[in-house]
Amino acid sequence: MRGPSHLPATVGPMKVTRARENVFELTLTGQELSALVAGARMALDIMERDPHAPDEAIELLRGVIGDYDKALARLKTPDGRPGRPSE
């Protein structure tokens, strides 16, 4: 498994802070965000094929990914281009 030493020098440490109970704020690069979302999408794909995966977990992950996709669609750069995190 590749660790942080293989990341480009421009990638800083991810920061997670607790804004309030059960609410977190993340500061991360587009590459880090893309990696987390890709992992979530892969996990959902695997869970949907697993007859033993809990339905509640599948629905929660579907909802989180759906909310992310909707928020990303609303995000635009100043020049009007889509606000994809890795761009």
C-alpha distances in whole Angstrom, upper triangle without the diagonal:
4,6,10,11,10,12,16,18,20,18,19,18,18,22,23,26,29,32,34,33,30,30,27,27,24,23,20,20,21,17,16,18,18,14,15,18,16,14,18,19,17,18,21,21,20,22,25,25,25,28,27,25,28,30,30,26,26,29,28,25,27,29,26,25,29,30,27,28,31,31,29,32,34,32,34,34,37,38,37,34,32,29,26,23,21,25
4,7,8,6,9,12,15,17,14,16,15,16,20,21,25,28,31,33,33,30,29,26,25,22,21,18,17,18,15,14,17,16,13,15,18,16,15,18,20,18,19,23,23,22,24,27,27,27,31,30,28,30,32,32,28,28,30,29,25,28,29,26,25,29,29,26,27,31,30,28,31,33,31,32,31,34,35,35,32,30,27,24,21,19,22
4,5,6,8,11,13,15,12,13,12,14,17,19,22,25,28,30,30,28,27,24,23,20,19,16,16,17,14,13,16,16,13,14,18,17,16,19,21,20,20,24,24,24,26,28,29,29,32,31,29,30,32,32,28,28,31,28,25,28,29,26,25,29,29,26,27,31,29,27,31,32,30,31,31,33,35,35,32,30,27,24,21,19,22
4,5,5,9,10,12,9,9,9,11,14,17,20,23,26,29,29,27,26,22,21,18,16,13,13,15,12,11,15,15,13,14,18,17,17,20,22,21,22,25,26,26,27,30,31,31,35,33,31,32,34,33,29,29,31,29,26,28,29,26,25,29,28,25,27,30,28,26,29,31,28,29,28,31,32,33,30,28,25,23,19,17,20
4,6,8,9,12,10,11,11,14,17,20,23,27,29,32,33,31,30,26,24,21,19,16,16,18,15,14,18,18,16,18,21,20,20,23,25,24,25,28,29,29,31,33,34,34,38,36,34,36,37,36,33,33,35,33,30,32,33,30,29,32,32,28,30,33,31,29,32,34,31,32,30,33,34,35,32,30,27,25,22,19,22
4,7,9,11,10,12,13,15,19,21,25,28,31,33,34,32,30,27,25,22,20,17,15,16,13,13,17,16,14,17,20,18,18,22,23,22,23,27,27,27,29,32,32,33,36,35,33,35,36,36,32,32,34,32,29,31,32,29,27,30,31,27,28,31,30,27,30,32,29,30,29,31,32,33,30,28,26,23,20,17,20
4,6,8,7,9,11,12,16,19,22,26,28,31,32,30,28,24,22,19,17,13,11,13,10,10,14,14,12,15,17,17,17,20,22,21,23,26,26,27,29,31,32,32,36,35,33,34,35,35,31,31,32,30,27,29,30,27,25,28,28,24,25,29,27,24,27,29,26,27,25,28,29,29,26,25,22,20,16,14,16
4,5,6,9,12,14,17,20,24,27,29,32,33,32,29,26,23,20,17,14,11,13,10,11,15,15,14,17,19,19,20,23,24,24,26,28,29,29,32,34,35,35,39,39,36,37,38,37,34,33,35,33,29,31,32,28,27,29,29,25,26,29,27,24,27,29,25,25,23,26,27,28,25,24,21,19,16,13,15
4,5,8,11,13,16,20,23,27,28,32,33,32,30,26,23,20,17,14,12,14,12,13,17,17,17,19,22,22,22,25,27,27,28,31,32,32,34,37,38,38,42,41,38,39,40,39,36,36,37,35,32,33,34,30,29,32,31,27,28,31,28,26,29,30,26,26,24,26,27,29,26,26,23,21,18,16,17
4,6,10,12,15,18,21,25,26,30,31,30,27,24,21,17,14,11,9,11,10,12,14,15,16,18,20,20,22,24,25,26,28,30,31,32,34,36,37,38,41,41,38,39,39,38,34,34,35,33,30,31,32,28,27,29,28,25,26,28,25,23,26,27,23,23,21,22,24,25,23,22,19,18,15,13,14
4,7,9,12,15,18,22,23,27,28,27,24,21,18,14,11,8,7,9,8,8,12,13,13,14,17,18,18,21,22,23,24,27,28,29,30,32,34,35,38,37,34,35,36,34,31,31,32,29,27,28,29,25,24,27,26,22,23,26,23,21,24,25,22,22,21,23,24,25,23,22,19,17,13,12,14
4,6,9,13,16,19,21,24,26,25,22,19,16,13,10,8,8,11,11,10,13,15,14,15,18,19,20,22,24,25,25,28,29,30,31,34,35,36,39,38,35,35,36,34,31,31,32,29,27,29,29,25,25,27,26,23,25,27,24,22,26,26,23,24,22,24,26,27,25,24,20,19,15,15,17
4,6,10,13,16,19,22,23,22,20,16,14,11,9,7,9,12,12,10,12,15,14,14,17,19,19,20,23,24,24,26,28,29,30,32,34,34,37,36,32,33,34,32,29,30,31,27,25,28,27,24,24,27,25,22,24,27,24,23,26,27,24,25,24,26,28,29,27,25,22,20,16,16,19
4,7,10,14,16,19,20,18,16,13,11,7,6,5,8,11,11,8,10,13,12,12,15,17,16,17,20,21,21,23,26,26,27,29,31,31,34,33,30,30,31,29,25,26,27,24,22,24,24,20,20,23,22,19,21,23,21,20,23,24,21,23,22,25,27,27,25,23,20,18,15,15,18
4,7,10,12,15,17,16,14,10,8,6,5,7,10,13,14,11,12,16,15,14,17,19,19,19,22,24,23,25,28,28,28,31,33,33,36,34,31,30,31,29,26,27,27,24,22,25,24,20,21,24,22,19,22,24,21,20,24,24,21,23,23,25,28,28,27,25,21,20,16,18,20
4,7,9,12,13,12,10,7,6,5,7,9,12,15,16,13,13,16,16,14,16,19,18,18,21,23,22,23,27,27,27,29,32,31,34,32,28,28,28,26,23,25,25,21,20,23,22,18,19,22,20,18,21,22,20,20,24,23,21,24,24,26,29,29,28,25,22,21,18,19,22
4,6,9,11,11,9,6,5,7,9,12,15,18,19,16,16,19,19,17,19,22,21,21,24,26,25,26,29,30,29,31,34,33,36,34,30,29,30,27,24,26,26,22,22,24,23,19,21,23,21,19,23,24,21,22,25,24,22,25,25,27,30,30,29,27,23,23,20,22,25
4,5,7,8,6,4,6,9,12,15,18,21,22,19,18,21,21,19,20,24,23,21,25,27,25,26,29,30,29,31,34,33,35,33,29,28,28,25,23,25,25,21,21,24,22,19,21,23,20,19,23,24,21,22,26,25,23,26,27,29,32,32,31,29,25,25,22,25,27
4,7,8,6,5,6,10,12,16,19,21,23,20,19,23,23,20,21,25,24,23,26,28,27,27,31,32,30,32,35,35,37,35,31,29,29,26,24,26,25,22,22,24,22,19,21,23,20,19,23,23,20,21,25,23,22,25,26,27,31,30,30,28,24,25,22,25,27
4,6,5,7,9,13,16,19,23,24,26,23,22,25,25,22,23,27,26,24,27,29,28,28,31,32,30,32,35,35,36,34,30,28,28,25,24,26,25,21,22,24,22,19,22,24,20,21,24,24,21,24,27,25,24,28,29,30,34,33,33,30,27,28,25,28,30
4,6,8,11,15,18,21,24,26,27,24,22,26,26,22,23,27,25,23,26,28,26,26,30,30,28,30,33,32,33,31,28,26,26,22,21,24,23,19,21,23,21,18,22,23,20,21,25,24,22,25,28,27,26,30,31,33,36,35,35,32,29,29,27,29,32
4,7,10,13,17,19,22,23,25,22,20,23,23,19,20,23,22,19,23,25,22,22,26,27,25,27,30,29,30,28,24,22,22,19,18,20,19,15,17,19,17,15,18,20,17,18,21,21,20,22,25,24,24,28,29,32,34,33,32,30,27,26,24,27,30
4,7,10,14,16,20,21,22,19,17,21,21,18,18,22,21,19,22,24,23,23,26,27,25,27,30,30,31,30,26,24,24,20,19,21,20,16,17,19,17,14,17,19,16,16,19,19,17,19,22,21,21,24,26,28,31,30,29,26,23,23,21,24,27
4,7,10,13,16,18,19,16,14,18,18,15,16,20,19,18,21,23,22,22,26,26,25,27,30,30,32,30,26,25,25,22,20,22,21,17,17,20,18,14,17,19,16,15,19,19,17,18,22,21,20,23,24,26,29,28,28,25,22,21,19,21,24
4,7,10,13,15,17,14,13,16,17,15,16,19,19,18,21,23,22,23,26,28,27,29,32,32,34,32,29,27,27,24,22,24,23,19,19,21,19,15,17,19,16,14,18,18,15,16,20,19,17,20,21,23,26,25,25,22,19,19,16,19,21
4,6,10,12,13,11,9,13,14,12,13,17,17,16,19,21,21,22,25,26,26,28,30,30,33,32,28,27,27,25,22,23,23,20,18,20,19,15,16,19,16,14,17,18,15,16,19,19,17,19,20,22,25,24,23,21,17,17,13,16,18
4,7,10,12,10,9,13,14,13,15,18,18,18,21,23,23,24,27,28,28,30,32,33,36,34,31,30,31,28,25,26,26,23,21,23,22,18,19,21,18,16,18,20,16,16,20,19,17,18,18,20,23,23,22,20,16,16,12,14,16
4,7,8,6,7,10,11,10,12,15,15,16,19,20,21,22,25,26,26,28,31,31,34,33,30,30,30,28,25,25,26,23,21,22,22,18,18,20,18,15,17,19,16,15,19,19,16,18,17,20,22,22,21,19,15,14,10,11,14
4,5,5,6,9,10,11,12,14,16,17,18,20,21,23,24,26,27,29,31,32,35,34,31,31,31,30,27,27,27,24,22,23,23,19,18,21,19,16,17,19,17,15,18,19,15,17,15,18,20,20,18,16,13,11,8,8,10
4,5,5,6,9,10,10,12,14,15,16,18,20,21,22,24,25,27,29,30,33,33,30,30,30,29,26,25,25,23,20,21,21,18,16,18,17,14,14,17,15,12,15,16,13,14,13,17,18,18,15,13,10,8,4,4,7
4,5,5,6,9,10,10,12,14,15,16,18,20,21,23,24,26,27,29,32,32,29,30,30,29,25,25,26,24,20,21,22,19,17,19,19,15,16,19,17,15,18,19,16,17,17,20,21,21,18,16,13,10,7,5,9
4,5,5,6,9,10,11,13,14,15,17,19,20,21,23,24,26,27,30,30,26,27,28,26,23,23,24,21,18,20,20,17,16,19,18,15,16,19,17,15,19,20,17,19,19,22,23,23,20,18,15,12,9,8,12
4,5,5,6,8,10,11,12,14,15,17,18,20,21,23,25,26,29,28,25,25,25,24,21,20,21,19,16,17,17,14,12,15,14,11,12,15,13,12,15,17,14,16,17,20,22,21,18,16,12,10,7,8,11
4,5,5,6,8,10,10,12,14,15,16,18,20,21,23,24,28,28,24,25,25,24,21,20,21,19,16,16,17,14,12,15,15,11,12,15,14,12,15,17,15,16,17,21,21,20,17,14,12,9,6,6,10
4,6,5,6,9,10,11,12,14,15,17,18,20,22,23,26,26,23,24,24,24,20,19,21,19,16,17,18,15,13,16,17,13,14,18,17,15,18,20,18,20,21,24,25,24,21,18,16,13,10,9,13
4,5,5,6,9,10,11,12,14,15,16,18,20,21,24,24,20,21,21,20,17,17,18,16,12,14,15,12,11,14,14,11,13,16,16,14,18,19,18,20,21,25,26,25,22,19,17,14,11,12,16
4,5,5,6,9,10,10,12,14,15,16,19,20,23,23,19,20,20,19,16,15,16,14,11,12,13,10,8,11,12,9,10,13,13,12,15,17,16,18,20,23,25,23,20,17,15,12,10,11,15
4,5,5,6,9,10,11,12,14,15,17,19,22,22,19,20,20,20,17,16,17,16,12,13,15,13,10,13,15,12,12,16,16,14,16,19,18,21,22,25,26,24,21,18,16,13,12,12,15
4,5,5,6,9,10,11,12,14,16,17,20,20,17,18,19,18,15,14,16,15,11,13,15,13,11,14,16,13,14,18,18,17,19,22,21,24,25,28,29,28,25,22,20,16,15,15,18
4,5,5,6,9,10,10,12,14,15,18,18,15,15,16,15,12,11,12,11,7,9,11,9,8,11,13,11,12,16,16,15,18,20,20,23,24,28,29,27,25,21,19,17,15,16,20
4,5,5,6,9,10,11,13,14,18,18,15,16,16,16,13,11,13,12,8,9,11,10,7,10,13,11,11,15,16,15,17,20,20,22,24,28,29,26,24,20,19,16,15,16,19
4,5,5,6,9,10,11,13,16,17,14,16,16,17,14,12,14,14,11,11,15,13,11,14,17,15,15,19,20,18,20,23,23,26,27,31,32,29,26,23,22,19,18,18,21
4,5,5,6,9,10,11,14,14,11,13,13,14,11,9,12,12,9,10,13,12,11,14,16,15,16,19,20,20,22,25,25,27,29,33,34,32,29,25,24,21,20,20,24
4,5,5,6,9,10,13,13,10,11,11,12,9,7,9,10,7,7,11,11,9,12,14,14,14,17,19,19,20,23,24,27,29,32,33,31,28,24,23,21,20,21,24
4,6,5,7,9,12,13,11,13,13,15,12,9,12,13,10,10,14,14,12,14,17,16,16,19,21,20,22,25,25,28,30,34,34,32,29,25,24,22,21,22,25
4,5,5,6,10,11,9,12,13,15,12,10,13,14,12,12,16,16,14,17,20,19,19,22,24,23,25,28,28,31,33,37,37,35,32,28,28,24,24,24,27
4,5,5,8,8,6,8,9,11,9,7,10,12,10,11,14,14,14,16,19,19,19,22,24,24,25,28,29,31,34,37,38,36,33,29,28,26,25,26,29
4,6,8,9,7,9,9,11,10,7,10,12,10,10,14,15,14,15,18,19,19,21,23,23,24,27,28,31,34,37,38,35,33,29,28,26,26,27,29
4,6,9,8,11,11,14,13,10,13,16,14,14,17,18,17,19,22,22,22,24,27,26,27,30,31,34,36,40,40,38,35,31,31,28,28,28,31
4,5,5,9,10,13,12,10,14,16,14,15,18,19,19,20,23,23,24,26,28,28,30,32,33,36,38,42,43,40,38,34,33,30,30,30,33
4,6,8,9,13,12,11,14,16,16,16,19,21,21,22,25,26,26,28,30,31,32,34,36,39,41,45,45,43,40,36,36,33,33,34,37
4,6,9,12,11,11,14,16,16,17,19,21,21,23,25,26,27,29,31,31,33,35,36,39,41,45,46,44,41,37,36,34,33,34,37
4,6,9,7,7,11,12,12,13,16,17,17,19,21,22,23,25,27,28,29,31,32,36,38,42,43,40,38,34,33,30,29,31,34
4,5,5,6,9,10,11,13,14,16,17,18,20,21,23,25,26,27,29,31,32,35,38,41,43,40,38,34,33,31,30,31,35
4,5,5,6,9,10,10,12,14,15,16,18,20,21,22,24,26,27,29,30,34,36,40,41,38,36,33,32,30,29,31,34
4,5,5,6,9,10,11,12,14,15,16,18,20,21,22,24,26,27,29,32,35,38,40,37,35,32,30,29,28,30,33
4,5,5,6,9,10,11,12,14,15,16,18,20,21,22,24,26,27,30,33,36,38,35,33,30,28,26,25,27,30
4,5,5,6,9,10,11,12,14,15,16,18,20,21,22,25,26,29,32,35,36,34,32,28,27,25,24,26,29
4,5,5,6,9,10,10,12,14,15,16,18,20,21,23,24,28,31,34,35,32,31,27,26,24,24,26,29
4,5,5,6,9,10,11,12,14,15,16,18,20,21,23,26,29,32,34,31,30,26,24,23,22,25,28
4,5,5,6,8,10,11,12,14,15,16,18,20,21,24,27,30,32,29,27,24,22,20,19,22,24
4,6,5,6,9,10,10,12,14,15,16,19,20,23,26,30,31,28,26,22,21,20,20,22,24
4,5,5,6,8,10,10,12,14,15,17,18,22,25,28,29,27,25,22,20,19,19,22,24
4,5,5,6,9,10,11,12,14,16,17,20,23,26,28,25,24,20,18,17,16,19,22
4,5,5,6,9,10,10,12,14,15,18,21,25,26,23,21,17,16,15,14,17,19
4,5,5,6,9,10,11,13,14,18,21,24,25,22,21,17,16,15,16,18,20
4,5,5,6,9,10,11,12,16,19,22,24,21,20,16,15,15,15,18,20
4,5,5,6,9,10,11,14,17,20,22,19,18,14,12,11,11,14,16
4,6,5,6,9,10,13,16,19,20,17,16,12,11,10,11,14,16
4,5,5,7,9,12,15,18,20,16,16,12,12,12,13,17,18
4,5,5,6,10,13,16,18,15,15,11,10,11,12,15,16
4,5,5,8,11,14,16,13,12,8,7,7,8,12,13
4,5,8,11,14,15,12,10,7,8,9,11,14,14
4,6,10,12,14,11,11,8,8,11,13,16,16
4,7,10,12,9,9,7,5,8,10,13,13
4,7,8,5,6,5,5,8,11,13,12
4,5,5,5,6,5,9,10,12,10
4,5,8,10,9,13,14,16,13
4,6,9,10,13,15,16,13
4,7,8,12,14,16,13
4,6,9,12,13,10
4,6,9,11,9
4,6,9,7
4,6,6
4,6
4
